[in-house]
Amino acid sequence: MHNSHDPRVLPMRDGVNPSCVVLPSAGQGLLVDFLAERLPAVPHGDWLRRMARGEVVDEFGVPAAPDRPFAPGVRFYYYRELDSEAEIPFEEAVLYQDAHILVADKPHFLPVVPTGRYLQHTLLVRLKRRLGLQELSPVHRIDRDTAGLVLFSVQRATRGRYQALFRDRDVRKVYEAIAPWRPGLAFPREHVSRLEESPQFFRMHEVPGEPNTCTRMEVLEVAAPWARYRLEPVTGKRHQLRVHMAALGLPLRGDAFYPEVNDPPEGDYSHPLQLLARRLEFTDPVTGEHRCFESQRALRGLDADAAAP
């Protein structure tokens, strides 16, 4: 499955581009039975209702009727829907936009792209709905729990050039974090390790072997028992900053996954992860201009009444 950006098939709707499923080269029976088996998150009856509304369309723009037979190799398009979705009561900001890129300042708790139980309340769909940018696509990701800067490509024609910046590590990414203060640890320092997925699918952990991650760390401010740190990931593995800090005995304030899983109930926004994507800096591969963007958000975890870690 992938997203389609061809408005001749199905247009963007409420900020959501249609999804696509390609039928295998061999099969038989009815299309609706195949869809219900391949995409079980949508019940058989829902597929029939969508077909009746003309919302399942083949690559030729022909709506699929409920009695449409299986068609080997044909692409079909449909809209992703959620029966219910929790509202995320925090707003993003657009800091910059031109013909090629858009820079958004994301609040905590807002996912960047649709996933699981989030669709309309994702940064991508909110921006597409608000700005009508059908080809908008994130060039990189930050965690739902992390606040701060996300760079988007506005048009498919130049997207690969911005993606290459991250692939080739030609972007300077600077984060800020609140974590415990340990006087015995020397800063600035560089943390290098090998990160791999842990048996808990959403978590990463350090393992022996050739390093594949590197983070530069320094202390910006101390207000014992907490400190504010500047973190620069040289590499970009999932949860890298969170794992590296936890490995030093400095788990980020508000981290529900490291060192232990303590996921708050849905709708509890009282302890945001104190991690902020503060700065993105790069040479624009299309215009040649030097770009430096700064988040307008601030971490709050150095409060005088902060509890001890």
N, C-alpha and C positions, 0 to 999 in steps of 0.2 A: 504494500500500500504506500502511496505517497500523495502529496497534494498536487492538484492540477491548477494551473494558472491560465487555462484557456477559457475565456469568457464565452466562447461560441458554444461550449458544451453546457456548462452551468456557470452562472455568474457568482461572484462573491456575495455572500448573504450574511448580514450582521457581522461583518468582519471575518467571516469564515470562508476560506476557499473550499471547494469540493474535494473530497478524498477520492482515491481511485483504487479499484481492485481489478487485476488482470486475470481473466479466466485461464486455467491451464489448457494445454494443447489437446488433452483428452478428457472426456466427461460425458455425462448423459443426464436425462431427466429435466427438471425445471430449474430455471435460473434462481428462483426464490429459495429453493431447497439448498442449492449450493451456497448462496449468500448467508443463509441462516447457519449453515455448518461452518463456513470459513470465518464468519464474523459473529460469533455467538453472543457478543455483547448486545446485539440488536435482535430481539426475538422474531420468530417467523411471522407473527401477526403484524409486527411493526414494519417489516419489509413489505408486506402486502399493502399496508396503509400508505407507505411512502410511494409505492408504485402507483397506487390509485390517485395520488396527488401529482403524479408526473415528476417525482423527485429522484428517480433512478433512471439515468440516461446513459446510452452507450456512446462510444467515441464518435459516432456519426451524428450525434444530436437527437437520436430517436429515443423517446421515453420507453422504458421497458414495462410491458403489461404484465399482470400477475401470471398469465399463462405462457410467458416468453420461455422458450426452451433454452437449455444450456447452449452457449455459443463459444466453441473453443477459440482461445487466443484473443477474444474481444475485451476491450477495456470498458468498465462501467464506472460511472461517477455518482456520488451521493454526498449528502451533507452529514457531517458528524453532529450529533445532538446529545444533550444530557437531560434526563428527566428532571433532575434538581441539581442546583449548583449553589454552594455557599458563596454569599457575597463577600468580597474582600474590601473592607471599608477604608482603603488607603489609595491615594491617587499618584500616578506617575507624572513626570514633567518631561516635556521635550526641550532640550537645551540647544539643539542645533539641527537644522535640516537644509539640505540643498538637493540638487538633482540626483546625487549619487548615494548620499549617506544621511542617516538620521541618528542622533545621539539622545537616548532617553535616560532619565534619572529615576530608577526603579525604587519603590518602597519595599520594605521588608514584607514577607509573606506572599508576594505576588509572583506566580510562576512566569517564566519568560515565554514559554510556548505551551499549547494545549497538551495535557497529560492527565491520564486517570480521571479524577473527578473535577478537573478544571478545564473550561473552554472559553466562555465569555470573559471570565475574570482571569485572563492572562495578559501579559504586557503586549504580546504580538497582536492578539485579536482586538484588544482595546484600541491600539494605535491604528490598525487597519480600518476599524469601524469609524473612528473619529476623523481620520485623514483621507479615507478612500483610496489607500495605496495598495492595490491588488498584489503587487510583486514584492512588497516589504518582507524582509527575511532577516533574522538575527545572524550576524557574522560570527558570534561566539555566544556562550551562555554563562550566566552566573546562577547560583542556587536560588531556589525560591526563598530560602531563609536570609539570603544576603541582599543588602540594599546597594544602590549605586548605579554606575554607568554601564549601559549596554549599547553597543554599536550595531546598527542595522544597515543593510543594503536596501536601497530604494528601488533599484531596477536590476533585473536579471542580467542585463548585458555587461555590467561592470562588477557583478557580485564576486566572481572568482578572483579578481585582483585584490579585493579587500580580505577575502578568506585566506589568500596567500600570505598576507601580513601576519596572521596568527599562526599559520602553519610553519612559516619560516622564522618565527619569533622576532619579528620586526616591529612589535608593539611593546611599548613600556607600560606595564600595568602596575599601578600602585594601590594597595589596600591599606585601610586602617582597621585596627582591632583592639578590643578591650579584653584583657586576660589577666590572670594573677601576676603579681610581682614576686620574683624570686631573686633576692640580692646575690645569691651565689652564682647565677648564670651571667656570663660575660656577653655584652652586646657592644657593637653590632656583630652578627654572626651569620653564617650560611648553613642551612640545614639541607643535607643531601641524603636521599634514601631511595629504596625501591618500593613503589606503591603498586598493589594489586587489589582486585576486588576480593572482599572477604566472603565467607559463606553466607552472611546476611547480605542479600543482593544489592542493597542500596548503600552499603558501607564500603570503605576502602581501609586497608591496613598495610603497615610496613612489614616487609618480609626480607630475609637475607637475599643477597644477589647483587648484580650490577645495578647501580643507581639509575633511576629513570625520572627523578624529580629533584628540583633544587629551588629553595626559597631563601631570599635575602631578608634578614630581620634586623630591625633596630628599635630602640626605645625612644619614644617621643616625649613622654611625660609620665611621672610616677605620682600616684596618690594612693599609697599603700592602704589596703592590701592589693589594689589594682594598679595596672599600668596601661598606657596607650602605646600601641606598637605600630610601626610601619612595616608592611610585609610586601615584598616584591617577588612574585612567582616568576622564575625564569622559564619553568615549564608550566604546563596547564592541565595537569591531571585532575579528575573529579575529586572534590573535597580536599585538595592538596593542602591548603593553608590550615584547615581545621585539624587534619591528621598530624601535620608537622608540629603545630603548636601543642596539641595534646601529647605527642611523643616526648616533648620537653617538660611535661608536667605543667603546661600552661593552657589548659582547655579554654576556648573562647567563652566569654560570658554569654549565657543564654543558649549554648549549644546543646540541642536535644539529642544529638547522635554520637558525640565524642566527649569523653572516653566511653560513656555508656549511653544506651538508648533510653530516653525518657521523653518520648514524643508527647507534647501537650494535646489535650482534646481539641477537636475542631472548634474554631471560634475563639480560642484562647490566644489573645495577642499581647499578653502582659509581659512576656519575656523575650523580646526579639533578639535574635543572634546579633552580637555586637561585632559585626563584620561589614565593612563598607568598601565597595569598589570606588576609590576616591579619584583616581586619575587614569586617563588613557592618553598616550602620546605616540605619534607616529608621523611619518611622511606620507601624505596622501598619494597613492599610486596613480591616480587619475590626473590630479591637478598639480602635483609636485609641491604643494604647500605643506608647511609644518603645522601639524594639528596637535593641540593640547586641550583636553576637556577636563573640567573639575566638577565633581558632584557638589550640589548645593545642600546635601544632607549632612547631618552630624550624628555621631554616636552619643549615647546618653549614659554610658556605663561607668563614668568616673564620678557619679554623684557622691556628695559627701556622706549621704546616708546609705551608701551601697553596703549590702551585706558582705561578710567575708566569704571568700571562695571556699 
